[in-house]
Amino acid sequence: MKIKLFAFAAAMTIVRAQTLLPAQQKPVAPVIEDYVIGADDQLKIWALGFEDEFKDKTIRVEPNGDIHLPVIGRVKAGGMTTDQLEAALVEKMKRTVRQPQVSVEILDYGSQPVSVLGAVNQGGVHQLKGRRTLAEVLSMAGGIRQDAGANVRVMREVEWGPIPLPSAAPDPTGRYTVAEVKLNDMLSGKTPGENILIRPHDVITIAPGETISVIGAVQKPGAFPMNMKAKVTVLEALALAGGYAPSSKPGSARILRNVAGNPDRQEIAVDLAKITAGKAEDIAMRPDDILLIPTSMAKKAGVELAKAVLSAAVGVAIWRPF
């Protein structure tokens, strides 16, 4: 008896301790959502006593959610899980079979499309096939490209409810809600709450990100994506360009930066020789900045080369594939 009383007291102590925990610290059981059958799904049905009628038959869910079955006739399948549809078929078959047994399998998914566009490897329309998070859908789309921007945009039809993010807002038409997620923070686990569940007909877009350019006496001049970073330092930019060319003058490098309202770029002196030696701070570049590393040729010729390469780099940045 004493043992039972001790066990009961211990259990009550645990219950009281849990009720005193802050809401965010209480253990939450995972919510499981079964796939809901919809239009254009392809089903395989087996039923004891009706083997010949259903053998090798694929049954498509019609736009109104109905399926047409041999012997049984029309049955509403849309909006049901496979378990619910099995139970409904069992009830119908009881009229002709004493103890009907039914199994329903989804062969092909067609009712829960989601569009993934922009800087992903396999953009297009994908099927959710049940409960999927934003990160999982991006993985279904082949993952993000190296030139992906910092944000991912989610657009959702209002029928599916608001997007559960602080940034969510209705679009001008009132038919959708739109929200943005910082891609790096979400994928790194810094903001796990932003890895939201994706709903059918959501449109997910990742625009190509900002670029910086490196021109002049480097191994691989050109425009380079910032890879979801807010800034890239000059040493990182130099590494992207493959390092110095033999004729470079790193002590005379410059950053060419756009200035609002000014057609000419601002020139910022950068002594890469000191930076690489650890004697000066590694300067951060901004989107659209150009790092110019001159050669030992005359200054005027170097400037003309910079202008020519700059035009080519800007062209690459503008016409790069979406």
C-alpha positions as CSV (number, residue, x, y, z in Angstrom):
1,M,0.0,0.0,0.0
2,K,2.9,2.4,0.9
3,I,4.4,1.7,-2.5
4,K,1.2,2.5,-4.3
5,L,0.8,5.8,-2.4
6,F,4.4,6.8,-3.1
7,A,3.9,6.1,-6.8
8,F,0.7,8.1,-6.9
9,A,2.4,11.1,-5.1
10,A,5.3,11.0,-7.5
11,A,2.9,11.0,-10.5
12,M,1.0,14.0,-9.0
13,T,4.3,15.9,-8.5
14,I,5.2,15.4,-12.2
15,V,1.8,16.6,-13.2
16,R,2.0,19.7,-11.0
17,A,5.5,20.5,-12.4
18,Q,4.3,20.3,-16.0
19,T,1.4,22.6,-15.3
20,L,3.8,25.2,-13.9
21,L,5.9,25.1,-17.0
22,P,5.6,28.1,-19.4
23,A,3.4,27.4,-22.4
24,Q,6.3,27.3,-24.8
25,Q,8.1,24.7,-22.7
26,K,5.3,22.2,-22.4
27,P,5.8,19.1,-24.5
28,V,3.6,19.2,-27.6
29,A,2.6,16.1,-29.4
30,P,3.2,16.1,-33.1
31,V,0.1,16.8,-35.2
32,I,-0.4,14.1,-37.9
33,E,-2.4,15.0,-41.0
34,D,-3.2,12.1,-43.3
35,Y,-3.3,12.9,-47.0
36,V,-6.7,14.0,-48.2
37,I,-7.8,12.5,-51.6
38,G,-8.7,15.0,-54.2
39,A,-9.4,15.5,-57.9
40,D,-6.9,13.8,-60.4
41,D,-5.5,11.5,-57.8
42,Q,-5.1,7.9,-59.1
43,L,-6.3,5.1,-56.8
44,K,-5.9,1.4,-56.7
45,I,-8.7,-0.4,-54.8
46,W,-8.8,-4.1,-53.7
47,A,-11.9,-5.6,-52.3
48,L,-12.5,-9.2,-51.1
49,G,-15.1,-10.8,-53.2
50,F,-14.7,-8.3,-56.0
51,E,-11.1,-9.2,-57.1
52,D,-12.0,-9.7,-60.8
53,E,-14.0,-6.4,-60.9
54,F,-11.1,-4.3,-59.6
55,K,-8.2,-6.3,-61.0
56,D,-5.6,-4.1,-62.8
57,K,-7.9,-1.1,-62.7
58,T,-6.6,2.4,-61.9
59,I,-9.4,4.7,-60.7
60,R,-9.1,8.4,-61.2
61,V,-10.8,10.9,-58.9
62,E,-13.1,13.1,-61.0
63,P,-13.1,16.9,-60.7
64,N,-16.2,16.8,-58.5
65,G,-14.4,14.3,-56.1
66,D,-16.4,11.2,-57.2
67,I,-15.1,7.9,-58.3
68,H,-17.0,5.4,-60.4
69,L,-16.6,1.8,-59.3
70,P,-17.7,-1.5,-60.8
71,V,-20.8,-3.0,-59.2
72,I,-20.9,-0.3,-56.5
73,G,-21.4,2.8,-58.7
74,R,-20.5,6.3,-57.8
75,V,-18.8,7.1,-54.5
76,K,-17.6,10.4,-53.0
77,A,-13.9,10.1,-52.4
78,G,-12.7,13.7,-52.5
79,G,-12.1,15.1,-49.0
80,M,-11.5,11.7,-47.5
81,T,-8.4,10.0,-46.3
82,T,-7.7,6.4,-47.5
83,D,-8.9,5.0,-44.2
84,Q,-12.2,7.0,-44.4
85,L,-12.7,5.9,-48.0
86,E,-12.1,2.2,-47.1
87,A,-14.7,2.5,-44.3
88,A,-17.2,4.1,-46.7
89,L,-16.7,1.3,-49.2
90,V,-17.1,-1.4,-46.6
91,E,-20.5,0.1,-45.6
92,K,-21.6,0.0,-49.3
93,M,-20.4,-3.6,-49.8
94,K,-22.2,-4.9,-46.7
95,R,-25.3,-5.0,-48.9
96,T,-23.8,-7.9,-51.0
97,V,-20.9,-9.2,-48.9
98,R,-21.2,-10.5,-45.4
99,Q,-17.7,-9.3,-44.1
100,P,-16.2,-7.1,-46.8
101,Q,-12.5,-6.2,-46.7
102,V,-11.2,-3.2,-48.6
103,S,-7.9,-1.5,-49.2
104,V,-7.2,1.8,-50.9
105,E,-3.8,2.8,-52.2
106,I,-2.9,6.1,-53.9
107,L,-0.9,5.3,-57.0
108,D,-0.4,8.8,-58.3
109,Y,-0.9,12.2,-56.7
110,G,-2.5,15.0,-58.7
111,S,-4.7,17.0,-56.3
112,Q,-2.1,19.0,-54.2
113,P,0.1,20.9,-56.6
114,V,2.5,23.5,-55.4
115,S,4.6,25.8,-57.7
116,V,8.3,26.4,-57.0
117,L,9.9,29.1,-59.1
118,G,13.1,31.0,-59.5
119,A,16.5,30.0,-58.2
120,V,15.9,26.3,-57.6
121,N,17.4,23.4,-59.6
122,Q,14.1,21.8,-60.6
123,G,11.5,24.5,-60.7
124,G,7.9,23.8,-61.8
125,V,4.8,22.2,-60.3
126,H,5.3,19.5,-57.6
127,Q,2.8,17.4,-55.7
128,L,2.8,17.7,-51.9
129,K,1.8,14.1,-51.3
130,G,0.6,15.0,-47.8
131,R,2.2,17.0,-45.0
132,R,5.3,18.9,-46.3
133,T,7.3,21.9,-44.8
134,L,8.8,24.7,-46.8
135,A,12.3,23.1,-46.5
136,E,11.0,19.8,-47.7
137,V,9.3,21.4,-50.7
138,L,12.5,23.2,-51.7
139,S,14.3,19.8,-51.4
140,M,11.6,18.3,-53.7
141,A,12.5,21.1,-56.2
142,G,16.1,19.9,-56.3
143,G,17.4,22.4,-53.7
144,I,18.3,26.0,-54.2
145,R,20.8,27.3,-56.8
146,Q,24.0,29.1,-55.8
147,D,22.7,32.4,-57.1
148,A,19.6,32.2,-54.8
149,G,18.6,35.5,-53.1
150,A,18.3,36.0,-49.4
151,N,14.5,35.6,-49.2
152,V,11.9,33.1,-50.2
153,R,8.4,34.4,-51.0
154,V,5.3,32.3,-50.3
155,M,1.9,33.2,-51.8
156,R,-1.2,31.4,-50.6
157,E,-4.9,31.3,-51.7
158,V,-7.1,32.8,-48.9
159,E,-9.2,29.7,-48.9
160,W,-6.3,27.9,-47.1
161,G,-6.1,30.5,-44.4
162,P,-3.5,33.0,-43.6
163,I,0.2,32.2,-43.7
164,P,1.4,31.8,-40.1
165,L,4.2,34.3,-40.3
166,P,4.6,37.9,-38.9
167,S,5.4,39.2,-42.4
168,A,2.1,37.8,-43.9
169,A,-0.1,40.3,-45.6
170,P,-2.9,40.3,-48.2
171,D,-2.0,41.0,-51.8
172,P,-3.8,43.9,-53.6
173,T,-6.4,41.6,-55.1
174,G,-7.4,40.2,-51.7
175,R,-7.3,36.6,-53.1
176,Y,-3.9,35.7,-51.6
177,T,-1.7,36.2,-48.6
178,V,2.0,36.8,-49.2
179,A,4.9,36.4,-46.8
180,E,8.7,36.3,-47.0
181,V,11.2,34.2,-45.1
182,K,14.9,34.8,-44.7
183,L,16.3,31.7,-46.4
184,N,19.6,31.4,-44.6
185,D,18.0,31.8,-41.1
186,M,15.3,29.2,-41.8
187,L,17.7,26.6,-43.4
188,S,20.3,27.0,-40.7
189,G,17.7,26.4,-37.9
190,K,18.0,29.9,-36.5
191,T,14.3,30.5,-37.1
192,P,12.7,27.0,-37.1
193,G,9.2,28.5,-36.8
194,E,9.5,29.9,-40.3
195,N,9.7,26.4,-41.7
196,I,6.0,26.4,-42.2
197,L,3.7,23.8,-43.6
198,I,3.0,24.3,-47.3
199,R,-0.6,24.1,-48.6
200,P,-1.9,23.0,-52.0
201,H,-1.6,25.7,-54.7
202,D,1.0,27.7,-52.8
203,V,3.4,29.5,-55.0
204,I,7.0,29.6,-53.7
205,T,9.5,31.9,-55.3
206,I,13.2,32.5,-54.8
207,A,14.5,35.4,-56.9
208,P,18.1,35.3,-57.9
209,G,20.3,37.2,-55.4
210,E,22.5,40.2,-55.7
211,T,25.9,40.0,-57.3
212,I,29.3,41.6,-57.0
213,S,31.9,41.8,-59.8
214,V,35.6,41.4,-59.8
215,I,37.5,42.7,-62.9
216,G,41.1,43.5,-63.9
217,A,44.2,41.4,-63.1
218,V,42.5,38.3,-61.6
219,Q,42.3,34.7,-62.8
220,K,38.5,34.6,-63.4
221,P,37.0,38.0,-63.8
222,G,33.2,38.2,-63.8
223,A,30.0,38.7,-61.8
224,F,29.5,36.4,-58.8
225,P,26.4,35.7,-56.7
226,M,26.4,36.7,-53.1
227,N,24.9,33.3,-52.1
228,M,22.3,34.7,-49.6
229,K,24.8,36.9,-47.9
230,A,24.2,40.4,-46.9
231,K,27.8,41.3,-47.7
232,V,30.9,39.8,-49.2
233,T,34.4,41.0,-48.2
234,V,37.1,41.9,-50.7
235,L,39.1,38.9,-49.8
236,E,36.1,36.6,-50.4
237,A,35.5,38.4,-53.7
238,L,39.2,37.8,-54.7
239,A,38.8,34.1,-53.8
240,L,35.7,33.9,-56.0
241,A,37.8,35.3,-58.9
242,G,40.5,32.7,-58.5
243,G,43.1,35.1,-57.0
244,Y,45.6,37.5,-58.5
245,A,46.9,37.4,-62.0
246,P,50.7,37.8,-62.3
247,S,50.5,41.4,-63.5
248,S,48.3,42.6,-60.7
249,K,48.9,45.7,-58.5
250,P,46.9,44.7,-55.3
251,G,48.0,47.8,-53.4
252,S,46.1,50.0,-56.0
253,A,42.8,48.1,-56.0
254,R,39.5,50.0,-55.9
255,I,35.9,49.4,-55.2
256,L,33.5,51.0,-57.7
257,R,30.2,51.7,-56.1
258,N,26.9,53.0,-57.3
259,V,25.7,56.2,-55.6
260,A,22.0,57.2,-55.7
261,G,21.5,60.2,-58.0
262,N,25.0,60.1,-59.4
263,P,25.7,58.6,-62.9
264,D,29.3,58.0,-62.0
265,R,30.5,55.3,-59.6
266,Q,32.2,56.3,-56.4
267,E,35.8,55.0,-56.1
268,I,37.0,53.6,-52.8
269,A,40.7,52.9,-52.5
270,V,41.5,49.3,-51.3
271,D,45.0,48.2,-50.4
272,L,44.7,44.4,-50.9
273,A,48.3,43.9,-50.2
274,K,47.9,45.1,-46.6
275,I,44.6,43.3,-46.2
276,T,46.1,39.9,-47.3
277,A,49.0,40.5,-44.9
278,G,46.6,41.2,-42.1
279,K,47.7,44.8,-41.7
280,A,44.3,46.3,-42.7
281,E,40.7,45.5,-42.3
282,D,38.9,43.2,-44.8
283,I,36.4,45.6,-46.3
284,A,32.8,44.6,-46.9
285,M,31.4,44.9,-50.4
286,R,27.8,45.8,-51.2
287,P,25.5,44.4,-53.8
288,D,26.5,45.6,-57.3
289,D,29.9,46.7,-56.1
290,I,32.8,46.1,-58.5
291,L,36.3,45.3,-57.2
292,L,38.9,46.5,-59.7
293,I,42.4,45.2,-59.4
294,P,44.6,47.1,-61.9
295,T,47.5,45.7,-63.8
296,S,51.0,47.3,-64.2
297,M,49.9,49.0,-67.5
298,A,49.4,52.8,-67.7
299,K,46.5,54.1,-65.5
300,K,44.5,55.4,-68.5
301,A,44.7,52.0,-70.3
302,G,43.7,50.4,-67.0
303,V,40.6,52.6,-66.7
304,E,39.6,51.9,-70.3
305,L,39.9,48.1,-69.6
306,A,37.8,48.5,-66.5
307,K,35.1,50.2,-68.4
308,A,35.0,47.5,-71.1
309,V,35.0,44.7,-68.6
310,L,32.5,46.5,-66.4
311,S,30.1,46.6,-69.4
312,A,30.5,42.9,-69.9
313,A,30.0,42.1,-66.2
314,V,26.8,44.2,-66.0
315,G,25.5,42.4,-69.1
316,V,26.1,39.1,-67.5
317,A,24.3,40.2,-64.3
318,I,21.3,41.5,-66.2
319,W,20.9,38.6,-68.6
320,R,21.8,35.7,-66.3
321,P,19.1,33.0,-66.3
322,F,16.3,33.4,-63.7
